[in-house]
Amino acid sequence: MKYKLKVKPSKELGHKFEPFEIEIEEIGWDQRVIINDEYQKAIIDKELNFSFWSKIIFNNTHLTKEELHKYSYEEIHSFALTLIEEANKKK
């Protein structure tokens, strides 16, 4: 099932951009496990970088490189964090 995910700037990280919505597929259990494993590994390995945030988005949406390239670093960072939060919401 597709739905719109609202991405807002992270006040904690000082992000400043207009909120936007992206249509995504519902995140299932298998996808949730992979997202969390990748996130935990990146934290342990201290690799929370642009490549990681981009990978989270590419692996969990249908966005192309060209579509993602239109967003700023802050928007991509917040988008990936929002996907992680969405995956872990109580269902």
Secondary structure as the mmCIF struct_conf table of DSSP 4:
data_model
#
loop_
_struct_conf.conf_type_id
_struct_conf.id
_struct_conf.beg_label_comp_id
_struct_conf.beg_label_asym_id
_struct_conf.beg_label_seq_id
_struct_conf.end_label_comp_id
_struct_conf.end_label_asym_id
_struct_conf.end_label_seq_id
STRN STRN1 LYS A 2 VAL A 7
TURN_TY1_P TURN_TY1_P1 LYS A 11 GLY A 14
STRN STRN2 PHE A 20 GLU A 25
HELX_LH_PP_P HELX_LH_PP_P1 GLU A 26 ILE A 27
HELX_RH_AL_P HELX_RH_AL_P1 TRP A 29 ILE A 44
TURN_TY1_P TURN_TY1_P2 ASP A 45 LYS A 46
BEND BEND1 ASN A 49 ASN A 49
HELX_RH_AL_P HELX_RH_AL_P2 PHE A 50 ASN A 60
BEND BEND2 THR A 61 THR A 61
HELX_RH_AL_P HELX_RH_AL_P3 LYS A 65 LEU A 68
TURN_TY1_P TURN_TY1_P3 HIS A 69 LYS A 70
BEND BEND3 TYR A 71 TYR A 71
HELX_RH_AL_P HELX_RH_AL_P4 TYR A 73 ALA A 87
TURN_TY1_P TURN_TY1_P4 ASN A 88 ASN A 88
BEND BEND4 LYS A 89 LYS A 89
#
